[in-house]
Amino acid sequence: MIGGLKPRAMPRSFEGGITTMKIIILGGCGDMAKSAIRILKDEQDVTELIIADLNLEKAKTIAGELGARASAVKVDAMKPETIRDAVRGCDVALGFIGPFYMFEKAIAGACIDAGTPYVSIMDDYDAYLSVITLDEKAKAAGVTCVCGLGNSPGITNLLAKKGYLSMDEPEKIHIQWAGGSGEDVGMANIKHVLHIFAGTTLQWRNGKEVRVKTGTNMRVVDFPEPIGKLPVYYTGHVESVSVPRNLKGLKEVTLHGGTHPPYISRLATIIGNLGLSTTPKKRDRMAKLMLPLEQAGIFGKGGVDKSVFRIDAYGKKNGKPVHHYYTGVGHIADITSIPAVEAALMIGRGELKKPGIHAAESALEPADFLPRLEKRGIDLKYYE
């Protein structure tokens, strides 16, 4: 026993050695969880699926549509003990509860206390800095936590690692993403956009971490269709914080993000500069004002229903300068859910066991994980 906890039991087995899993989806009623539920219901070895959410009635409805192996439970991220009690006994917990800058550390801590592995789509840089303080606790408990495994961060980190490993002397990695306003988004996503375009964030320049203003340092990036060329800006995502910590020796790691149409990211920056989105309470108020506009399709006008990312890696190979780049495109719910689901299944099947708090690039290897994503339909392109 560690810290009074019993070690988590290994996954159960059917006759013939087929692994069976009990998976809980935290925030299972959210927009980003829809694809995860769709995938997991078709996995033969997922024999128990728990929809956990603050909205118990909706969770019961979703579970009812999935059949006898699904159930529902109420959890409240403001009360971490409800998370701890819900995840105890599960083989893995999937985390979709945002905003992550408020809840990620507490939720990961609750999973560690319960002895349950945790995989989340966490995307806020300050949430990452907070949750990694639990690394030693997770290691001592023997619990694997992968925090930030969606599309960005997640796939982007692994493509950054692919570029890093493709060179003898990797030097710079630029990570860029863009979201289409025609995608389905909810309150948590609106709060996230307001957060990442308010205040400051961290970037890695000249071999050290520097604090910069969000919404600045505009660059035009040639993304894959249907978005194409688009201006992007410094944003408060995880990659520029985790990648240089885990991929040593890089001189520069930058993270830029934007929206299609681009006026939405500029509007979020203006709101931040006016001080209207600089605290959780202010973001709550702004999100409540903006949600009806989003639901009415105002922000979606002129946008597209796909999201994209592009990673550029620079360095030397065989003594010569090289530039490799990688792109991806897909519906936001799919490219966010699929990586988290795949890692959760790996943990449940005993294929991934790395106690501690991990970003995508410290938990996984691109050569193994990226083909898994492609088999599930994620469109990735490699230019080396």
C-alpha positions as CSV (number, residue, x, y, z in Angstrom):
1,M,0.0,0.0,0.0
2,I,1.2,3.5,-0.8
3,G,-0.1,6.5,1.2
4,G,-2.9,4.3,2.6
5,L,-4.2,3.4,-0.9
6,K,-4.4,-0.1,-2.3
7,P,-2.6,-0.4,-5.7
8,R,-5.1,-0.5,-8.6
9,A,-5.9,-3.9,-9.7
10,M,-4.8,-5.0,-13.2
11,P,-7.6,-5.0,-15.8
12,R,-10.0,-8.0,-15.6
13,S,-10.1,-10.7,-18.3
14,F,-12.6,-12.7,-20.2
15,E,-11.9,-16.4,-21.0
16,G,-9.2,-16.4,-23.6
17,G,-7.3,-13.5,-22.2
18,I,-9.4,-10.6,-23.6
19,T,-8.9,-7.5,-21.4
20,T,-12.0,-5.9,-20.0
21,M,-12.1,-2.3,-18.9
22,K,-14.2,0.0,-16.7
23,I,-13.8,3.6,-18.1
24,I,-15.3,6.7,-16.6
25,I,-15.7,9.9,-18.7
26,L,-15.5,13.0,-16.5
27,G,-17.6,15.8,-18.2
28,G,-19.3,13.1,-20.3
29,C,-22.1,15.5,-21.2
30,G,-19.9,18.0,-22.9
31,D,-19.5,18.7,-26.6
32,M,-15.9,17.4,-26.7
33,A,-16.8,14.1,-25.1
34,K,-19.3,13.1,-27.8
35,S,-16.7,11.5,-30.1
36,A,-15.1,9.7,-27.2
37,I,-18.4,8.1,-26.2
38,R,-19.1,7.1,-29.8
39,I,-15.7,5.3,-30.0
40,L,-15.7,3.7,-26.6
41,K,-19.2,2.2,-27.0
42,D,-17.8,0.1,-30.0
43,E,-14.8,-1.2,-28.2
44,Q,-15.4,-4.8,-27.3
45,D,-13.2,-4.8,-24.2
46,V,-14.8,-1.7,-22.7
47,T,-17.4,-3.6,-20.6
48,E,-18.4,-0.7,-18.3
49,L,-18.7,2.9,-19.3
50,I,-19.6,5.6,-16.7
51,I,-20.9,9.0,-17.8
52,A,-19.9,11.4,-15.0
53,D,-21.2,15.0,-15.1
54,L,-22.7,17.7,-13.0
55,N,-25.9,17.4,-15.0
56,L,-27.0,13.9,-13.8
57,E,-30.2,13.8,-15.8
58,K,-28.4,14.4,-19.0
59,A,-25.8,11.9,-18.1
60,K,-28.5,9.3,-17.4
61,T,-30.1,10.0,-20.8
62,I,-26.7,9.4,-22.5
63,A,-26.1,6.3,-20.5
64,G,-29.6,5.0,-21.3
65,E,-28.9,5.4,-25.1
66,L,-25.7,3.3,-24.7
67,G,-27.4,0.3,-23.2
68,A,-26.9,-2.0,-20.2
69,R,-23.1,-1.6,-19.8
70,A,-23.3,2.2,-19.3
71,S,-24.3,4.1,-16.2
72,A,-24.3,7.6,-14.9
73,V,-23.0,9.4,-11.8
74,K,-23.0,13.0,-10.6
75,V,-19.7,14.7,-10.0
76,D,-18.9,18.3,-9.1
77,A,-15.5,19.6,-10.0
78,M,-15.9,22.1,-7.2
79,K,-16.0,19.1,-4.8
80,P,-13.0,16.9,-5.7
81,E,-14.1,14.2,-3.3
82,T,-17.0,13.5,-5.7
83,I,-14.4,12.9,-8.4
84,R,-12.3,10.7,-6.2
85,D,-15.3,8.5,-5.2
86,A,-16.6,8.3,-8.8
87,V,-13.3,7.2,-10.3
88,R,-12.3,4.7,-7.6
89,G,-12.3,1.2,-9.0
90,C,-12.1,2.3,-12.6
91,D,-9.3,1.2,-14.9
92,V,-8.9,4.7,-16.3
93,A,-10.6,8.1,-16.1
94,L,-11.0,10.4,-19.2
95,G,-11.0,14.1,-18.4
96,F,-13.2,16.6,-20.3
97,I,-14.1,19.0,-17.5
98,G,-13.1,22.6,-18.2
99,P,-12.0,25.2,-17.7
100,F,-8.8,23.4,-17.0
101,Y,-7.1,26.3,-15.4
102,M,-9.7,26.0,-12.6
103,F,-10.1,22.2,-12.3
104,E,-7.2,20.1,-13.7
105,K,-5.0,19.9,-10.7
106,A,-7.8,19.0,-8.3
107,I,-9.2,16.4,-10.7
108,A,-5.8,14.8,-11.3
109,G,-5.2,14.9,-7.6
110,A,-8.5,13.1,-6.9
111,C,-7.6,10.4,-9.5
112,I,-4.2,9.9,-7.8
113,D,-5.9,9.6,-4.4
114,A,-8.2,7.0,-5.8
115,G,-5.4,5.1,-7.5
116,T,-7.0,5.6,-11.0
117,P,-5.0,6.5,-14.1
118,Y,-6.1,9.7,-15.8
119,V,-6.0,11.1,-19.3
120,S,-7.3,14.6,-20.1
121,I,-7.6,17.1,-23.0
122,M,-6.3,19.9,-20.7
123,D,-5.0,22.8,-22.9
124,D,-4.3,25.8,-20.6
125,Y,-0.6,26.5,-20.0
126,D,-1.2,27.6,-16.4
127,A,-3.1,24.4,-15.7
128,Y,-0.1,22.4,-16.9
129,L,2.3,24.3,-14.6
130,S,-0.1,23.6,-11.7
131,V,-0.7,19.9,-12.4
132,I,2.9,19.0,-12.8
133,T,3.5,19.8,-9.2
134,L,1.7,16.5,-8.5
135,D,4.3,14.5,-10.4
136,E,6.1,13.0,-7.4
137,K,2.7,12.2,-5.8
138,A,1.6,10.3,-8.9
139,K,4.9,8.4,-9.1
140,A,4.7,7.4,-5.5
141,A,1.1,6.2,-6.0
142,G,2.1,4.4,-9.2
143,V,-0.6,6.3,-11.2
144,T,-0.1,7.3,-14.8
145,C,-1.6,10.7,-15.7
146,V,-1.4,12.1,-19.2
147,C,-2.5,15.7,-19.0
148,G,-3.1,17.5,-22.3
149,L,-3.7,14.8,-24.9
150,G,-6.1,16.3,-27.5
151,N,-5.3,17.9,-30.8
152,S,-3.5,21.0,-29.4
153,P,-1.9,20.2,-27.1
154,G,-1.5,16.5,-27.8
155,I,-1.1,15.6,-31.5
156,T,0.9,18.9,-31.9
157,N,3.3,17.9,-29.2
158,L,3.9,14.5,-30.8
159,L,4.5,16.0,-34.2
160,A,6.9,18.4,-32.5
161,K,8.7,15.3,-31.0
162,K,8.7,13.7,-34.5
163,G,10.4,16.7,-35.9
164,Y,12.8,16.8,-32.9
165,L,13.8,13.1,-33.4
166,S,14.1,13.5,-37.2
167,M,17.2,15.7,-36.8
168,D,20.7,15.4,-35.5
169,E,20.6,18.9,-34.0
170,P,17.1,20.1,-33.5
171,E,17.0,23.9,-32.9
172,K,13.5,25.5,-33.3
173,I,9.9,24.3,-33.3
174,H,7.0,26.5,-34.2
175,I,3.5,25.1,-33.3
176,Q,0.4,26.7,-34.8
177,W,-3.3,25.9,-34.7
178,A,-6.5,27.5,-36.0
179,G,-10.1,26.7,-35.0
180,G,-13.0,27.1,-37.4
181,S,-15.9,29.1,-36.0
182,G,-18.4,26.7,-37.7
183,E,-17.5,24.0,-35.2
184,D,-19.8,23.0,-32.3
185,V,-18.6,24.8,-29.1
186,G,-20.0,25.3,-25.7
187,M,-19.5,27.5,-22.7
188,A,-16.2,25.9,-21.6
189,N,-14.7,26.5,-25.1
190,I,-15.8,30.2,-25.1
191,K,-14.2,30.6,-21.6
192,H,-11.0,28.9,-23.0
193,V,-10.7,31.3,-25.9
194,L,-11.2,34.3,-23.7
195,H,-8.6,32.9,-21.3
196,I,-5.9,32.2,-23.8
197,F,-6.2,35.7,-25.4
198,A,-6.1,37.5,-22.1
199,G,-3.0,38.6,-20.1
200,T,0.3,36.9,-20.7
201,T,1.7,33.5,-21.6
202,L,5.1,31.8,-21.8
203,Q,7.3,31.1,-24.8
204,W,10.7,29.6,-25.2
205,R,13.2,31.9,-26.9
206,N,17.0,31.9,-27.0
207,G,17.1,28.8,-24.8
208,K,15.0,30.2,-22.0
209,E,11.5,30.8,-20.9
210,V,10.1,34.3,-21.4
211,R,6.7,35.9,-20.6
212,V,4.9,37.6,-23.5
213,K,1.6,39.3,-24.1
214,T,-1.1,37.1,-25.6
215,G,-2.6,38.2,-28.9
216,T,0.8,39.6,-30.1
217,N,3.5,38.5,-32.5
218,M,1.2,38.0,-35.4
219,R,2.3,35.6,-38.2
220,V,0.5,34.4,-41.3
221,V,0.6,30.6,-41.5
222,D,-0.2,28.5,-44.6
223,F,-2.5,25.8,-43.0
224,P,-4.1,22.9,-44.9
225,E,-7.5,23.5,-46.5
226,P,-10.3,24.4,-45.7
227,I,-8.6,27.2,-43.8
228,G,-5.5,28.1,-45.8
229,K,-3.5,31.2,-45.0
230,L,-4.5,32.8,-41.7
231,P,-3.0,35.1,-39.1
232,V,-2.2,33.6,-35.7
233,Y,-0.9,35.0,-32.4
234,Y,0.8,34.1,-29.2
235,T,-1.8,32.2,-27.1
236,G,-1.8,30.5,-23.7
237,H,-1.6,26.9,-24.8
238,V,0.6,24.2,-23.3
239,E,3.1,23.4,-26.0
240,S,5.5,26.3,-25.6
241,V,5.7,25.4,-21.9
242,S,5.9,21.6,-21.9
243,V,7.9,20.8,-25.1
244,P,11.1,22.6,-24.1
245,R,10.9,21.0,-20.7
246,N,10.7,17.5,-22.2
247,L,12.7,17.8,-25.4
248,K,16.0,19.2,-24.2
249,G,18.4,21.5,-26.0
250,L,15.9,23.5,-28.2
251,K,16.7,27.1,-28.7
252,E,13.2,28.1,-29.5
253,V,9.6,26.8,-29.1
254,T,6.7,29.0,-29.9
255,L,2.9,28.5,-29.9
256,H,0.6,30.6,-32.0
257,G,-3.2,30.2,-32.3
258,G,-6.1,31.8,-34.2
259,T,-9.6,31.5,-35.5
260,H,-11.4,31.4,-38.8
261,P,-12.7,34.1,-39.4
262,P,-9.8,35.9,-37.8
263,Y,-11.9,38.7,-36.2
264,I,-12.9,36.4,-33.4
265,S,-9.4,36.1,-32.0
266,R,-8.9,39.8,-32.4
267,L,-12.2,40.4,-30.5
268,A,-11.0,38.1,-27.7
269,T,-7.7,40.0,-27.5
270,I,-9.6,43.3,-27.3
271,I,-11.8,42.0,-24.6
272,G,-8.7,40.9,-22.7
273,N,-6.9,44.2,-23.2
274,L,-9.9,46.0,-21.8
275,G,-9.6,43.8,-18.7
276,L,-13.0,42.2,-19.2
277,S,-11.7,38.6,-19.3
278,T,-8.7,38.6,-16.9
279,T,-10.3,36.6,-14.1
280,P,-12.5,33.5,-13.9
281,K,-15.5,35.5,-12.8
282,K,-15.0,38.0,-15.6
283,R,-14.7,35.2,-18.1
284,D,-17.9,33.6,-16.8
285,R,-19.8,36.9,-17.3
286,M,-18.4,37.4,-20.8
287,A,-19.1,33.8,-21.8
288,K,-22.7,34.1,-20.7
289,L,-23.1,37.2,-22.8
290,M,-21.4,35.5,-25.8
291,L,-23.0,32.1,-25.7
292,P,-26.4,33.2,-27.2
293,L,-24.5,34.8,-30.0
294,E,-22.6,31.6,-30.7
295,Q,-25.8,29.5,-30.5
296,A,-27.5,31.9,-32.9
297,G,-24.7,31.3,-35.4
298,I,-23.4,34.9,-35.3
299,F,-19.8,33.9,-34.7
300,G,-20.0,31.0,-37.2
301,K,-20.8,33.2,-40.1
302,G,-17.9,33.2,-42.6
303,G,-16.2,30.4,-40.7
304,V,-15.6,26.7,-41.5
305,D,-16.4,23.5,-39.6
306,K,-12.9,22.1,-39.4
307,S,-9.9,22.9,-37.2
308,V,-6.2,22.6,-38.3
309,F,-2.7,22.6,-37.0
310,R,0.8,22.9,-38.4
311,I,4.2,22.2,-36.8
312,D,7.5,23.5,-38.3
313,A,10.8,22.0,-37.0
314,Y,14.2,23.5,-37.9
315,G,17.7,22.1,-37.2
316,K,20.5,20.2,-38.8
317,K,20.9,16.7,-40.2
318,N,24.2,15.3,-41.5
319,G,25.6,18.8,-40.9
320,K,23.1,20.5,-43.2
321,P,20.2,22.8,-42.3
322,V,16.7,21.1,-42.6
323,H,13.1,22.2,-42.2
324,H,10.5,19.6,-41.6
325,Y,6.8,20.3,-41.2
326,Y,3.6,18.5,-40.3
327,T,-0.1,19.3,-40.7
328,G,-3.4,17.9,-39.5
329,V,-7.1,18.7,-40.1
330,G,-10.4,17.5,-38.7
331,H,-13.5,18.2,-36.7
332,I,-12.5,19.6,-33.4
333,A,-14.4,17.0,-31.3
334,D,-12.9,14.1,-33.2
335,I,-9.3,15.3,-33.3
336,T,-9.5,16.2,-29.6
337,S,-11.2,13.0,-28.4
338,I,-9.4,10.4,-30.4
339,P,-5.9,10.9,-28.9
340,A,-7.3,10.9,-25.4
341,V,-9.4,7.8,-26.0
342,E,-6.5,5.9,-27.7
343,A,-4.2,6.6,-24.7
344,A,-6.9,5.6,-22.2
345,L,-7.3,2.3,-24.1
346,M,-3.6,1.7,-24.1
347,I,-3.5,2.2,-20.3
348,G,-6.5,-0.1,-19.8
349,R,-4.9,-2.7,-21.9
350,G,-1.6,-2.5,-20.1
351,E,0.3,-1.0,-23.0
352,L,1.1,2.3,-21.3
353,K,2.3,2.4,-17.7
354,K,4.4,5.5,-16.8
355,P,3.6,6.7,-13.3
356,G,3.8,10.4,-12.9
357,I,2.3,13.5,-14.6
358,H,3.0,13.6,-18.3
359,A,2.5,15.8,-21.3
360,A,1.9,13.9,-24.6
361,E,5.6,14.1,-25.6
362,S,6.9,12.6,-22.4
363,A,4.3,9.8,-22.3
364,L,4.2,8.6,-25.9
365,E,6.4,7.9,-28.9
366,P,5.3,9.4,-32.3
367,A,6.3,6.3,-34.3
368,D,3.8,4.2,-32.3
369,F,1.0,6.6,-31.5
370,L,0.6,8.6,-34.6
371,P,-0.3,5.6,-36.8
372,R,-2.9,4.7,-34.2
373,L,-4.6,8.1,-34.8
374,E,-4.4,7.7,-38.5
375,K,-6.2,4.3,-38.3
376,R,-9.0,6.1,-36.5
377,G,-9.3,8.6,-39.4
378,I,-7.2,11.6,-38.3
379,D,-5.7,13.3,-41.4
380,L,-2.0,13.8,-40.8
381,K,0.6,14.8,-43.4
382,Y,4.4,14.6,-42.9
383,Y,6.8,16.8,-45.0
384,E,10.4,15.8,-44.4
